[in-house]
Amino acid sequence: MANDVALKDAEEVLAQDYLIIHIADQMFGVAVTQVQDVLRHMDFTRVPLAPGEVSGALNLRGRIVTAINVRKKLGLPTLESDAKPMSVVVEHDNELYSLMIDKVADVISIENAQIKDTPPTLDEVWQDISNGIYRMDGRLLLLMDVSKLLGNVS
């Protein structure tokens, strides 16, 4: 039985679960360990004088959550006006942030050996938030480092 526990621990180290999200036409993977919640579209209150990527704040079970427009943060075009963004709630520096994204797809497990380095030809903004890439269904899944994405949000 002790061998079974040791084997299970070794398997956990060799793979990690990722939540697949879509922003524009790009797939991103966010480590499940960083995700607090996944929400449908929620209304938020605008925050005066906030940085451009901060869409506002919302109340989630009594906690104030800063809503970040990830499209703006990455320099992507805004979502069509009739589309309702979803949110992935993450914690960074003991604060909750709602990452406004286009949609959530699935959770997959990726073996660490299958993760490749971020190519140097990738846009610099995307390189800065990447922990690597994974080939999935003929497309690239960019593994997002939430701490890097939110590193300069104040």
C-alpha positions in Angstrom: 0.0 0.0 0.0 2.9 2.4 0.7 4.2 1.7 -2.8 0.8 2.7 -4.2 0.9 6.0 -2.4 4.5 6.7 -3.5 3.5 5.8 -7.1 0.5 8.1 -7.0 2.7 11.0 -5.6 5.2 10.4 -8.4 2.4 10.5 -11.1 1.2 13.8 -9.7 4.6 15.4 -10.1 4.8 14.2 -13.7 1.6 15.8 -14.8 -0.6 18.8 -14.1 -4.3 19.6 -14.8 -5.1 22.7 -16.8 -8.3 24.6 -17.4 -8.5 25.4 -21.1 -9.8 28.9 -21.8 -10.3 30.8 -25.1 -9.4 34.4 -25.7 -9.9 35.6 -29.3 -8.8 32.6 -31.4 -6.2 31.4 -29.0 -6.4 28.6 -26.4 -4.7 29.1 -23.1 -4.2 26.7 -20.3 -4.4 27.8 -16.7 -3.2 25.5 -14.0 -6.2 24.2 -12.1 -4.3 24.9 -8.8 -4.5 28.6 -9.6 -8.3 28.6 -10.3 -10.7 29.5 -7.5 -13.9 29.6 -9.5 -15.4 29.8 -13.0 -18.3 32.2 -13.5 -20.8 33.1 -16.2 -21.0 36.7 -17.1 -21.4 38.9 -14.1 -22.1 42.6 -13.8 -19.3 44.7 -12.2 -19.0 48.2 -10.9 -16.6 50.5 -12.8 -13.6 51.8 -10.8 -12.7 55.4 -11.6 -9.1 56.1 -12.6 -8.3 52.3 -12.8 -5.8 51.1 -15.4 -7.3 50.3 -18.8 -7.3 46.5 -18.3 -9.3 46.8 -15.0 -12.9 46.7 -16.1 -14.2 47.1 -12.5 -15.0 45.2 -9.3 -17.6 42.7 -8.3 -18.7 41.1 -5.1 -18.2 37.4 -4.9 -19.6 35.9 -1.8 -18.7 38.9 0.3 -15.2 39.5 -1.2 -14.4 42.3 -3.6 -12.9 40.9 -6.8 -11.1 43.0 -9.4 -12.3 42.2 -12.9 -9.4 42.2 -15.5 -10.1 42.4 -19.2 -7.6 39.9 -20.5 -8.1 41.0 -24.1 -7.1 44.5 -23.2 -4.2 43.3 -21.1 -2.9 41.3 -24.1 -3.6 44.0 -26.7 -6.3 42.0 -28.4 -9.4 43.5 -30.0 -12.4 44.0 -27.7 -15.1 41.3 -27.6 -18.2 41.9 -29.8 -20.7 44.0 -27.9 -23.4 41.3 -27.7 -21.0 38.6 -26.5 -21.0 38.0 -22.7 -17.6 37.2 -21.3 -17.0 34.5 -18.7 -14.7 34.8 -15.8 -12.0 32.6 -14.2 -11.4 33.7 -10.6 -7.8 33.4 -9.5 -5.8 34.5 -6.5 -2.7 36.6 -6.8 -0.9 38.2 -3.8 -3.8 37.4 -1.5 -6.2 39.2 -3.7 -8.9 37.8 -6.0 -9.1 38.7 -9.6 -11.7 37.8 -12.2 -10.0 37.2 -15.5 -12.6 38.1 -18.2 -12.3 35.6 -21.0 -14.3 34.5 -24.0 -15.2 31.0 -22.9 -14.1 28.0 -20.9 -13.6 24.7 -22.6 -12.4 21.7 -20.6 -9.9 20.5 -18.0 -7.0 18.3 -19.3 -4.1 16.6 -17.7 -0.7 17.3 -19.4 2.4 15.4 -18.7 5.3 17.7 -17.9 7.5 16.0 -20.5 5.0 17.1 -23.2 5.3 20.8 -22.4 7.7 22.6 -24.7 9.5 25.9 -24.2 7.8 29.0 -25.5 9.0 29.8 -29.0 11.0 33.0 -29.3 8.9 33.9 -32.4 5.8 34.3 -30.2 4.7 37.9 -29.5 6.7 39.4 -26.7 3.6 40.1 -24.6 2.5 36.4 -24.8 6.1 35.2 -24.1 6.0 37.3 -20.9 2.9 35.4 -19.6 3.8 31.9 -20.8 5.1 28.9 -18.9 5.4 26.9 -22.1 3.3 25.5 -24.9 1.5 22.2 -25.6 0.4 20.9 -28.9 -3.2 19.9 -28.9 -5.4 18.9 -31.8 -3.0 20.5 -34.3 -3.1 23.8 -32.3 -0.9 25.4 -29.7 -2.1 25.7 -26.1 -0.3 28.5 -24.4 0.2 27.7 -20.7 -0.5 30.9 -18.9 1.3 32.0 -15.8 -1.3 34.0 -13.9 1.3 35.6 -11.6 3.1 37.0 -14.7 -0.2 38.2 -16.2 -1.2 40.0 -13.1 2.3 41.0 -12.0 1.9 44.7 -12.7 -1.8 45.2 -12.0 -2.1 47.6 -9.1 
